[in-house]
């Protein structure tokens, strides 16, 4: 196989002579469109005679929930693909530089980066080389060598290749922490149009196998102490957003079904980056729909941790998220009859539906009110974002600020105050003079705006 490393036989020996930024740029270039790497979700202590460990607080390519910046080596085994998916940079018909690593090279790179404390684990995917079984066998050889020959005990996330044999996927599952089978596009119709060589059934097959293997392994571990773990950190998947005309409503329905039927740990949403020119795709030069991706992640958070269902957030009549408000705030504004909520009596999941109260502050409220009635100053100390929550809550039957009319008649007032705070309104939208109305079909251009930094920080803390 060809490799970047063939151009420099002393790559590892001269590792310290080159900047880590350059190395990461080379190794991750072909994998940059794959966003499905996340916190490890598994915990494994260091072992005598082995290198590394895995901590449950997380290994990812960004920031963990406690604010740490953590990273893993994210590479493709090869970008020499047999498929010609319309949306993919690595498709067969593209005239790009092709390269493939050998299993030994991936192992040496991983250990070299790990020993220099540049990474905490490996995220390994690949284009399909020759056929699915051939590719999956190579991936298996990588993780087998790392675990058995290099004694690497750190985090490993590997992609399951649709169409590969059950035996290969099973063998890989006993060696890695997390696996993922990418759904690619939200609907089967979109897959038929843009990736005719792939099928929804072929993608769901390994996903189902991994799910059933995890369940069976948990039963065996409950009986036998020394049974090896099978994909202990669970599985995830990824959908490309914006390459097809699917609405947010359709996307969230698919996500809800994946969580319900396949017990996924996480669904990732990758905003489509226009890299290929084709009449079936958005035009080249179109900005990446980052704000739309951000709203989908916010809604996904509500499905996983806040007790919401997809059909509560959107419907066929309102198929896309409001560009001005996050999904939870928009739900609250559309259901003012559910408010105000009495802080000292409301159940946990009712508190979670209040804008400005996240999972952490809701748990603190439930614990603190066992000892005393809480007031607004107490809520501020417990982490509640009062400038958002104040319109939707009561403390011992009192509002923080008196309203002369019922909440339903104050909708305009609440919306304008939430927007005036600037917390959820990007400068680009404010300058354009947009108001708080529900997003329409002609607002799609606004979905391309960057996400405000304060929104990113609040999402990390779970305070949405």
Protein Blocks (a to p, Z undefined) as FASTA:
>chain_A
ZZfklmomklmmmmmmpcfklmmmmmmmmmmmpcbbccekiacdddehiacdddfkbpcf
bdcfkopacddddddfbfcdfbfcfklmkbmklccddddddfklmmmmmmmmmmnopagb
dcdddddehiamlmmmmmmmmmmmmmmmnopabdcdddddehiafklmmmmmmmmmbdcd
dekiabfklmmmmmmmbcfklmmmmmmmmmmmmmmmmmmmmmpmklccehklopadddde
hjaccdfklmmmmmmmmmmmnopabdcddddddfbdcfkbccehiacdfklmmmmmmmmm
mmmmnopafklmpcfklmcccfkbcfklmmmmmmmmlpccdfklpcfklmmmpghiafkl
mmmmmmmmmmoccdfklmmmnopafklmmmmcceehiafbdcfbdfklmmmmmmmmmmmn
ommmcfklmmnopafbdcdfklmmmmmpccdfklmmmmmnopZZ
